[in-house]
Each structure stands twice: as C-alpha cells, then as structure tokens.
Amino acid sequence: SEVVQVYVSYPDIGVTTPRLQLKGFAKAKDVAPGQSLTVSIKLNKYAVSFWDTGRNAWHASAGQYVLHFGPSSVNLPLQLTYDLRKSFSWVGL
C-alpha cells in the first residue's frame, strides 16, 4: 500500500502561513511492485482558505497556489499550479 498526500503552498497573501499545508490524502491499497494505480483526492474551498480574524470569516485570496503531491512532506516529486482569479470570503461551514 502507498499513501498519496497533497500539500498546498499559498501565494504571498500578506499573512504568515506554513510553506506546505496538508490538504488531502488517499491510500492506494494492494499495489504490486511496478504496478500503478489511480487515486482520487477531492479538494474544496478550504484548501485555499484561512480564517481571517480581521474579517471574522474564511477568506481565499486571489493568486497562484502550488499543489504538491507525494508519499510524504519530504518527498513531493509532483506539483502543479492553480490560479485563483478572484478572492472570496464566507462565514459558516
């Protein structure tokens, strides 16, 4: 078995955030040596959001986010970028 983890790096949004934030993971079970398997990891609005105490709301800032994929935080061989074109905020779940 192998675990695939997804970490997100935020753009410079004027708020101190961790460089890598774990936002999702999935386990591929019973993978034989040399075999590949596809897993799905769904990310939602919380993957690009933080609690903004000034707004008293969740907030996602426009910018380029980087998604990192791999079996651990020290082994992330794959990445892609995601452009959030418009900032948004909300309260509640």
Secondary structure, 3 states (H helix, E strand, C coil): CEEEEEEEECCCCCCCCCCCEEEEEEEECCCCCCCCCCCCCCCCHHHHCEEECCCCEEEECCEEEEEEEECECCECCEEEEEEECCCEEECCC
